[in-house]
Amino acid sequence: MLLALLQGLDMSLSTEILEFMAKGMLAISIAGILPLLLAPPFKSYPYFEGEFDVTGMDTVVDQLKLLDDYLEHGGFREVVRHQYKVKEWRKECGEKIARSRLKRLRYYQLAKMIDDGHAYRFRLIRTDHRRFKFSKRTVKHVDSMYSYSYEDILRRHKAMIFKKQHQGGQTEKVG
């Protein structure tokens, strides 16, 4: 149909229309490809997600006590394992930047993605049992959320170890 319309027009006018259409198609294809080229090639930041069930506890919960209990009962191993994953992620991102032709843009994108100050997220969860018509359902909802850096958690863990060693030394002297 378009071809029949163009054949009926003057030849100079049809070439102008074809040039205009070609430029339009080129602009549309560039507009579609450009965001793909400029998008960050990195995976998302590897956050550590932890949950503490605080059902039945007071409304004011000491999140640091919960964190200390978690670290004391094997959670610190998981934190260290996750820190290794973060280092591997950074290494992979560095390799992608080294291969990229847009190094300055990739460095900027990576700097915006890094969130080491909030890398370890812990949610306090409360569970409610609700009745819906003839069935009883368990509903979990987030009471609050806290985030820490690896350095914060490491500091808490070292303080716990020091406190245990210090308390242990005093009990030996008394006994």
C-alpha positions as CSV (number, residue, x, y, z in Angstrom):
1,M,0.0,0.0,0.0
2,L,2.8,2.4,0.9
3,L,4.7,1.4,-2.2
4,A,1.7,2.1,-4.4
5,L,1.4,5.5,-2.8
6,L,5.0,6.3,-3.3
7,Q,4.9,5.2,-7.0
8,G,2.1,7.8,-7.6
9,L,4.2,10.6,-6.2
10,D,7.0,12.5,-7.7
11,M,10.3,10.7,-7.6
12,S,12.1,13.4,-5.6
13,L,9.4,13.5,-3.0
14,S,9.4,9.7,-2.6
15,T,13.1,9.6,-1.9
16,E,12.7,12.3,0.7
17,I,10.0,10.2,2.4
18,L,12.2,7.1,2.3
19,E,15.1,9.0,3.8
20,F,12.8,10.4,6.5
21,M,11.5,6.9,7.3
22,A,15.0,5.4,7.3
23,K,16.2,8.1,9.8
24,G,13.1,7.5,11.9
25,M,13.8,3.7,12.0
26,L,17.4,4.4,12.9
27,A,16.4,6.7,15.7
28,I,14.0,4.2,17.1
29,S,16.5,1.4,17.0
30,I,19.2,3.5,18.7
31,A,16.6,4.5,21.3
32,G,15.9,0.8,22.0
33,I,19.6,-0.3,22.0
34,L,21.1,2.6,23.9
35,P,19.5,1.8,27.3
36,L,20.7,-1.8,27.0
37,L,24.3,-0.6,26.4
38,L,24.3,1.9,29.2
39,A,22.6,-0.3,31.8
40,P,24.9,-1.7,34.5
41,P,26.2,-5.2,33.6
42,F,26.5,-6.2,37.3
43,K,24.4,-8.4,39.4
44,S,22.6,-6.7,42.2
45,Y,24.4,-6.1,45.5
46,P,24.5,-9.3,47.6
47,Y,22.6,-8.4,50.8
48,F,22.5,-10.8,53.7
49,E,18.9,-11.4,54.8
50,G,18.2,-12.6,58.3
51,E,15.0,-13.0,60.3
52,F,14.3,-13.0,64.0
53,D,10.9,-14.2,65.2
54,V,9.8,-11.9,68.0
55,T,6.3,-13.3,68.4
56,G,5.2,-13.1,72.0
57,M,7.9,-10.7,73.0
58,D,7.3,-7.2,74.2
59,T,6.6,-4.5,71.7
60,V,10.1,-3.0,72.4
61,V,12.6,-5.6,71.4
62,D,16.4,-5.1,71.9
63,Q,17.7,-5.9,68.4
64,L,21.3,-5.9,69.6
65,K,20.6,-8.7,72.1
66,L,18.9,-10.7,69.3
67,L,22.0,-10.0,67.1
68,D,24.4,-11.1,69.9
69,D,22.4,-14.3,70.4
70,Y,22.5,-15.0,66.7
71,L,26.2,-14.4,66.5
72,E,26.9,-16.5,69.6
73,H,24.9,-19.5,68.2
74,G,26.8,-20.0,64.9
75,G,25.5,-17.0,63.0
76,F,28.9,-15.4,62.8
77,R,30.1,-18.2,60.5
78,E,27.2,-17.4,58.1
79,V,28.2,-13.7,58.2
80,V,31.8,-14.5,57.4
81,R,30.7,-16.8,54.5
82,H,28.5,-14.0,53.2
83,Q,31.4,-11.5,53.4
84,Y,33.3,-13.9,51.2
85,K,30.4,-13.7,48.7
86,V,30.5,-9.9,48.7
87,K,34.3,-10.0,48.0
88,E,33.7,-12.4,45.1
89,W,31.0,-10.1,43.8
90,R,33.3,-7.2,43.9
91,K,36.0,-9.2,42.1
92,E,33.5,-10.2,39.3
93,C,32.5,-6.5,39.0
94,G,36.1,-5.4,38.7
95,E,36.7,-8.0,36.0
96,K,33.7,-6.7,34.0
97,I,34.9,-3.1,34.4
98,A,38.4,-4.2,33.1
99,R,36.8,-5.7,30.0
100,S,34.4,-2.7,29.4
101,R,35.0,0.1,27.0
102,L,32.9,2.4,29.2
103,K,35.2,2.2,32.3
104,R,34.3,5.5,33.8
105,L,30.6,4.9,33.5
106,R,31.0,1.4,35.0
107,Y,33.0,2.6,37.9
108,Y,30.3,5.2,38.6
109,Q,27.5,2.6,38.4
110,L,29.4,0.2,40.7
111,A,30.0,3.0,43.2
112,K,26.2,3.7,43.3
113,M,25.5,0.0,43.8
114,I,27.8,-0.7,46.7
115,D,26.0,-0.5,50.0
116,D,28.4,-1.9,52.6
117,G,26.9,0.1,55.4
118,H,23.7,-1.8,55.1
119,A,24.9,-5.2,53.8
120,Y,23.5,-7.3,56.6
121,R,19.7,-6.9,57.0
122,F,17.7,-8.4,59.8
123,R,13.9,-8.3,60.0
124,L,12.0,-8.8,63.2
125,I,9.0,-10.9,62.3
126,R,5.7,-11.3,64.3
127,T,3.4,-14.2,63.5
128,D,-0.4,-13.8,63.9
129,H,-3.0,-16.5,63.7
130,R,-6.1,-15.2,62.1
131,R,-9.4,-16.8,61.2
132,F,-10.7,-16.4,57.6
133,K,-14.2,-17.8,57.3
134,F,-13.7,-21.4,58.2
135,S,-9.9,-21.7,58.2
136,K,-7.2,-20.5,60.5
137,R,-4.2,-19.0,58.7
138,T,-0.8,-17.9,59.9
139,V,0.2,-14.5,58.8
140,K,3.8,-13.1,59.2
141,H,4.5,-9.4,59.1
142,V,7.6,-7.4,59.5
143,D,7.7,-5.6,62.9
144,S,10.9,-3.7,62.1
145,M,14.1,-4.0,60.1
146,Y,17.7,-3.2,61.0
147,S,20.8,-3.2,58.9
148,Y,24.5,-3.3,59.8
149,S,27.8,-3.3,58.1
150,Y,30.3,-6.1,58.3
151,E,32.5,-3.9,60.5
152,D,29.6,-3.3,63.0
153,I,28.9,-7.1,63.3
154,L,32.7,-7.8,63.6
155,R,32.9,-5.2,66.4
156,R,30.0,-6.8,68.2
157,H,31.4,-10.3,67.9
158,K,34.8,-9.2,69.2
159,A,33.2,-7.4,72.1
160,M,31.2,-10.6,72.9
161,I,34.4,-12.7,72.9
162,F,36.3,-10.2,75.1
163,K,33.3,-10.0,77.5
164,K,33.2,-13.9,77.8
165,Q,37.0,-14.1,78.3
166,H,36.9,-11.3,80.9
167,Q,34.0,-12.8,82.8
168,G,35.6,-16.3,82.6
169,G,38.8,-14.9,84.1
170,Q,36.9,-13.3,87.1
171,T,35.0,-16.5,87.9
172,E,38.2,-18.5,88.0
173,K,39.7,-16.2,90.6
174,V,36.6,-16.3,92.8
175,G,36.2,-20.1,92.6
